[in-house]
Amino acid sequence: MNAAVEIITGIMLIIGASFALVASIGIIRLKDVYMRMHAASKAGTLGSGVMLLALAVHASDLAVVTRAIAGVVFFLLTAPISAHLLAKAAYAAGYRPCADTKVDALEKIVRPKS
């Protein structure tokens, strides 16, 4: 295997693992369910996607490259939708944003004032 490919793969794995680390720290440190979900969906998706692309760069088999790219596309299509639906369900269940949140856009929709 080419040394340049190994270096690029290693750098991509480090970048992907760094994003996954930031996502896990965000899940632990952030204040409410919405901020935690944002950290998990954005940074976690980016970290997983970069690591799958590192696999695609490293693999010499077209089938592995195709599956890795399909995995990245799957992450990009499903993570925002699932995060949105989970946030909407959490709000409907009664979890309100923390005090640091300036605008509550769903307040008038979910609980209209009569």
Secondary structure as UniProt FT lines:
FT   HELIX           3..29
FT   HELIX           33..58
FT   HELIX           62..92
FT   TURN            93..94
FT   TURN            99..100
FT   TURN            105..106
FT   HELIX           107..110
//
